[in-house]
């Protein structure tokens, strides 16, 4: 006889169901956490890329402005009679036209809001052009064979004495001590030109510059300003002298001169119109400073340190510029710095300018 068991296995379906639901909840929770983290990261990464592209656009804006042809302004026709095209400008006239264009933009931050596409975030770009010839090229002032600064001990043209004045002013503003002596020892030990100004941060005495490395935007009302390492020194001008027409903001602050930011663009262009009358490409600053540059900088030549005067360039021939460009999207900002070289070719019919990017930094 076959006996059937009257016992049944009840209750195993409920635990199995709970186990499956628990597993599914774990998977859903994991996916939710991953997606909640991934989405903000993705949005931030996308905003960074868009901001970087906006910064590149700023560099191109500045390059196109520098590359504009240098031509005389066309005279308006009167009574329907067309005027002849203006004659090609002379060398002095080309220099005056280019200088007037620069004086309206040099060391001045320009902000542009880029056109907004459908379903796209608003992007803006802020850029600034700085003349490398308006800074001190540290490599050209030091003789690496003789291991000394040029003209050291001379009655005139003593670059070491001029640099001492510069460092005294810097140390008074941002702190530090014995910067010139430390720099001299560093250059003697190095035995060859430095490749980038930021290398100077390896000098212990230059630590105060860690918070003052690259030129930053400032308000027009801030006439005191700050000094920045790469806005004082350069390795890209290849000139032993400094272009006084296009001094960097840091050099202007060191010499206690009126900065570009202290006046509006309209006021500065009005001053430029006056000081550039009968402009000559070459100058003798003993005679020309008070007439040409004193109205711009608010200081006469005799009030400047004697050894600083010997560092000023006499022919106007800027060739290298730094372009700072900040792109911003969704409060995310990307910063680029381009070192560009400006070249001009002239023939009988027209002039052509080119602006070549030599270095590019992601700040």
C-alpha positions, 0 to 999 in steps of 0.5 A: 500500500502506498502512503501519501504524505499529508505534509506540504512545504508552505512559506518558501515563496514569500522569502524568495519573492522578498529576496528577488525584490531586495536584489532588484532594489539594490540594482535600482539604487545602484543605477540611481546613485551612478546616474545622479553622480554621472549627470552633474559630472557630465554637465560640468565636463561639457561646460568646461569644454564649451568654456575652453572653446570660448577661450579659444574664440577670445584668442582669435578675436584678439589675433584678428584685431592685431592682424587688421591692415594698417591703412589711413582713414578714408575721407568721406565723399562730398556732393557725390564726388568720390575721393581718391583712395588715400596714399599708402602710409609712410613708416612713421604713419604706419607706426602711429596708426598701429600705436593708436590702435594698441593704446585703446586696447593694451592691458584693457580687459574686453568682455563679449557675450557670445551668440546663444544657440537654441537650448545652449547655455550662455557663454562669455569671453574676456580677453586682454592683450599685453605687449611683451616688449612692455616687460623686462626680458630677464635673459637679455640683461644678464651675461651668462659668460661673465656671470653678471648683469649688463653694465653693472657698476657703470655710471649709466645703463647699470641694469643691476641698479635698475633691477634693484629699484624694481625689486625694492618696489615689488618687495614693498608691495607683496613682501619678501627680501633679497630677491635680486641677490637670489636671482643673480645667484640662480642665473650664475648657477644656471649658466644659460638663459631661462626657458620660462619666467615661471621657473623663477618660482623655484627660487625660495625668495620668490615665494611671494609671487606664488599668489601673483603669477599671471596678470589678473583683471582689475576694476578701473577704480583700482589705480594702485593695482598689484604686480605679477611675476609674468607681467614684470618679466618675460623671456619672449621680447628678445630686447634689452630695453622696454617699450615705454609706449606699451608698459605692462600694468605691473611695470606702470605700478612699479614706476608709479605711473597712471595705468591703462585701467585708470582711464576709460578707453574713450579718454585714452584714445583722446589722449592718444590723438593728441600725443601722436600728432607729428609722431616719429617712430624713433624718439629721444626721451630726454626731449620727447617724454614730457610731450608724448608720454607724460600726458598718458602716464601723469609723470614727467621724465625727471621724476623717474629713477635715472637708471630706469630711463636708460632701459627705455626703447627709442624706436617703436617696434613691438613684435610680441604680445601675450593674449589672455583669454577667459571663457565662461559657461555655467559659472565654469571658467577656462583660462588660456594664455597665448604668446603671439608674434606680430609681423608686417609685410609692406609693398607698394600697393598694400600692407599685410599683417600676420599674427602667429601663435608661438606658445599656448598655456592652459592656466 
